[in-house]
Amino acid sequence: MVEKQHKVSFTSALRVWHLTKNTRSMPWKEISDPYRIWLSEIILQQTRVEQGLSYYHNFISNFPTVKDLADAADERVFKLWEGLGYYSRCRNLMATARYISNELDGQFPSDHQGLLALKGVGPYTAAAIGSFAFNLPLAVLDGNVFRVLARCFGIDTAIDSSKGKTAFRELAEQLLDKDNPALHNQSMMDLGAVVCSPRKPDCPNCPLQGICQANAQEKWDMYPVKQQKIQVKQRFLYYLLLDYKGERLVRERTGKDIWQHLFEFILKETDEPVAPEELMRMDFWDMPASYGGKGLAQLTDEVRHILTHQRIHSRLLLVKVDKKIQVEGYTWKKPDELNQLAFPRLISRFLEIL
């Protein structure tokens, strides 16, 4: 239990900082529109603000209301999402927009349980929408808030343990300014983002430096503590891009794997790296040896693509052909059709360098 005096000091120092020193301006801050707040929170899951900002503006420009988003074709939404990664967020975004538009008459739930029932909305997102849009007394716990609390109170319990999650949630709820939950939560998140940063925190300009245990001990780099190490899987994905006068052979990924419902070229996945000279052989791709003719093949350098639990090693072979062949599961698409399809960021990177 946090002592009352300590809580008052914490809350008041945080509020003064927010009102006088916090210059972190974002288009979704200090508004109460649940649609825009929800949209920003979904985009910013697993995404840096600097990257997500342009996507937010594009979505608001194309879909000003939740109904506009609900009525949009899947392909159009995926195309706008292209490059953000974690495409399950995009699928959840469309499902929730359609649920709210069709089942809730376009109105977002205004209570905690109703928000938690939305697809893709967990405890953090529900608390953010609830406090920012409806002024509900819900404490937000994101990475920034975990870091601020761990350092300020010198908590060495792992934030990714059951015990740690419970302890931090209870502490955040005790510290919450229930009269101004939106301002309090935004202040905590902004402080962690611009002052109490993961590396090289700006302790001299932190409003909590006088009560921060990590600052007093000069051990800011010790907090927060994590117990789990992510097991990273190595994958080797090789693509064959067949080009016939601008038309290209593609397919939609439909399996329960990364990039579901995005498009790709002919793919071969292997357990080990494949040498460039092997990739240049048409029989590696189960194609006739003469297919495409001589001198029309271009192999990219290896591109490494990093996901949370996966490291992908990939190359792409571009072959310009003088005739079309049919490959099971793949379809020839014209340039104007290709421009409407959403590709994984990995493939977009290949297309940028060809």
FENRAJO-V592114 format. One record per residue. N is the residue number from 1. PSI is psi as a letter, one per 30 degrees, with the letter a starting at -180 (none if undefined). Layout:
# FENRAJO-V592114
n=N psi=PSI
n=N psi=PSI
This chain:
# FENRAJO-V592114
n=1 psi=k
n=2 psi=k
n=3 psi=k
n=4 psi=e
n=5 psi=e
n=6 psi=e
n=7 psi=e
n=8 psi=e
n=9 psi=e
n=10 psi=e
n=11 psi=e
n=12 psi=e
n=13 psi=e
n=14 psi=e
n=15 psi=e
n=16 psi=e
n=17 psi=e
n=18 psi=e
n=19 psi=f
n=20 psi=f
n=21 psi=f
n=22 psi=j
n=23 psi=g
n=24 psi=j
n=25 psi=k
n=26 psi=k
n=27 psi=f
n=28 psi=g
n=29 psi=k
n=30 psi=h
n=31 psi=l
n=32 psi=g
n=33 psi=j
n=34 psi=e
n=35 psi=e
n=36 psi=e
n=37 psi=e
n=38 psi=e
n=39 psi=e
n=40 psi=e
n=41 psi=e
n=42 psi=e
n=43 psi=e
n=44 psi=f
n=45 psi=k
n=46 psi=g
n=47 psi=k
n=48 psi=k
n=49 psi=e
n=50 psi=e
n=51 psi=e
n=52 psi=f
n=53 psi=e
n=54 psi=e
n=55 psi=e
n=56 psi=e
n=57 psi=e
n=58 psi=e
n=59 psi=e
n=60 psi=e
n=61 psi=e
n=62 psi=e
n=63 psi=i
n=64 psi=f
n=65 psi=l
n=66 psi=e
n=67 psi=e
n=68 psi=e
n=69 psi=e
n=70 psi=e
n=71 psi=f
n=72 psi=k
n=73 psi=k
n=74 psi=e
n=75 psi=e
n=76 psi=e
n=77 psi=e
n=78 psi=e
n=79 psi=e
n=80 psi=e
n=81 psi=f
n=82 psi=k
n=83 psi=f
n=84 psi=f
n=85 psi=l
n=86 psi=i
n=87 psi=f
n=88 psi=f
n=89 psi=e
n=90 psi=e
n=91 psi=e
n=92 psi=e
n=93 psi=e
n=94 psi=e
n=95 psi=e
n=96 psi=e
n=97 psi=e
n=98 psi=e
n=99 psi=e
n=100 psi=e
n=101 psi=e
n=102 psi=e
n=103 psi=f
n=104 psi=g
n=105 psi=h
n=106 psi=g
n=107 psi=k
n=108 psi=k
n=109 psi=k
n=110 psi=g
n=111 psi=l
n=112 psi=e
n=113 psi=e
n=114 psi=e
n=115 psi=e
n=116 psi=f
n=117 psi=f
n=118 psi=k
n=119 psi=k
n=120 psi=g
n=121 psi=j
n=122 psi=a
n=123 psi=e
n=124 psi=e
n=125 psi=e
n=126 psi=e
n=127 psi=e
n=128 psi=e
n=129 psi=e
n=130 psi=e
n=131 psi=e
n=132 psi=e
n=133 psi=e
n=134 psi=g
n=135 psi=h
n=136 psi=k
n=137 psi=i
n=138 psi=k
n=139 psi=k
n=140 psi=k
n=141 psi=j
n=142 psi=a
n=143 psi=e
n=144 psi=e
n=145 psi=e
n=146 psi=e
n=147 psi=e
n=148 psi=e
n=149 psi=e
n=150 psi=e
n=151 psi=e
n=152 psi=e
n=153 psi=g
n=154 psi=h
n=155 psi=j
n=156 psi=g
n=157 psi=k
n=158 psi=k
n=159 psi=f
n=160 psi=g
n=161 psi=l
n=162 psi=e
n=163 psi=e
n=164 psi=e
n=165 psi=e
n=166 psi=e
n=167 psi=e
n=168 psi=e
n=169 psi=e
n=170 psi=e
n=171 psi=e
n=172 psi=e
n=173 psi=e
n=174 psi=e
n=175 psi=f
n=176 psi=k
n=177 psi=j
n=178 psi=f
n=179 psi=f
n=180 psi=i
n=181 psi=e
n=182 psi=e
n=183 psi=e
n=184 psi=e
n=185 psi=e
n=186 psi=e
n=187 psi=e
n=188 psi=e
n=189 psi=e
n=190 psi=e
n=191 psi=e
n=192 psi=e
n=193 psi=e
n=194 psi=f
n=195 psi=e
n=196 psi=h
n=197 psi=l
n=198 psi=e
n=199 psi=k
n=200 psi=i
n=201 psi=k
n=202 psi=i
n=203 psi=e
n=204 psi=f
n=205 psi=g
n=206 psi=k
n=207 psi=f
n=208 psi=g
n=209 psi=e
n=210 psi=f
n=211 psi=g
n=212 psi=k
n=213 psi=e
n=214 psi=e
n=215 psi=e
n=216 psi=e
n=217 psi=f
n=218 psi=h
n=219 psi=h
n=220 psi=f
n=221 psi=f
n=222 psi=f
n=223 psi=k
n=224 psi=l
n=225 psi=k
n=226 psi=k
n=227 psi=f
n=228 psi=k
n=229 psi=k
n=230 psi=k
n=231 psi=j
n=232 psi=k
n=233 psi=k
n=234 psi=k
n=235 psi=k
n=236 psi=j
n=237 psi=k
n=238 psi=k
n=239 psi=k
n=240 psi=j
n=241 psi=j
n=242 psi=k
n=243 psi=j
n=244 psi=j
n=245 psi=h
n=246 psi=f
n=247 psi=k
n=248 psi=l
n=249 psi=k
n=250 psi=l
n=251 psi=l
n=252 psi=k
n=253 psi=k
n=254 psi=f
n=255 psi=l
n=256 psi=i
n=257 psi=a
n=258 psi=l
n=259 psi=h
n=260 psi=k
n=261 psi=g
n=262 psi=l
n=263 psi=l
n=264 psi=l
n=265 psi=a
n=266 psi=k
n=267 psi=k
n=268 psi=k
n=269 psi=k
n=270 psi=l
n=271 psi=f
n=272 psi=l
n=273 psi=k
n=274 psi=k
n=275 psi=k
n=276 psi=e
n=277 psi=f
n=278 psi=e
n=279 psi=f
n=280 psi=f
n=281 psi=k
n=282 psi=f
n=283 psi=f
n=284 psi=e
n=285 psi=g
n=286 psi=h
n=287 psi=l
n=288 psi=k
n=289 psi=e
n=290 psi=f
n=291 psi=k
n=292 psi=f
n=293 psi=l
n=294 psi=k
n=295 psi=g
n=296 psi=g
n=297 psi=k
n=298 psi=k
n=299 psi=k
n=300 psi=l
n=301 psi=l
n=302 psi=k
n=303 psi=k
n=304 psi=k
n=305 psi=k
n=306 psi=k
n=307 psi=l
n=308 psi=e
n=309 psi=g
n=310 psi=k
n=311 psi=j
n=312 psi=k
n=313 psi=k
n=314 psi=l
n=315 psi=l
n=316 psi=k
n=317 psi=j
n=318 psi=k
n=319 psi=j
n=320 psi=k
n=321 psi=l
n=322 psi=g
n=323 psi=l
n=324 psi=k
n=325 psi=l
n=326 psi=k
n=327 psi=k
n=328 psi=k
n=329 psi=f
n=330 psi=l
n=331 psi=k
n=332 psi=k
n=333 psi=k
n=334 psi=l
n=335 psi=e
n=336 psi=f
n=337 psi=e
n=338 psi=e
n=339 psi=f
n=340 psi=f
n=341 psi=k
n=342 psi=k
n=343 psi=l
n=344 psi=l
n=345 psi=e
n=346 psi=e
n=347 psi=e
n=348 psi=e
n=349 psi=e
n=350 psi=e
n=351 psi=f
n=352 psi=f
n=353 psi=f
n=354 psi=none
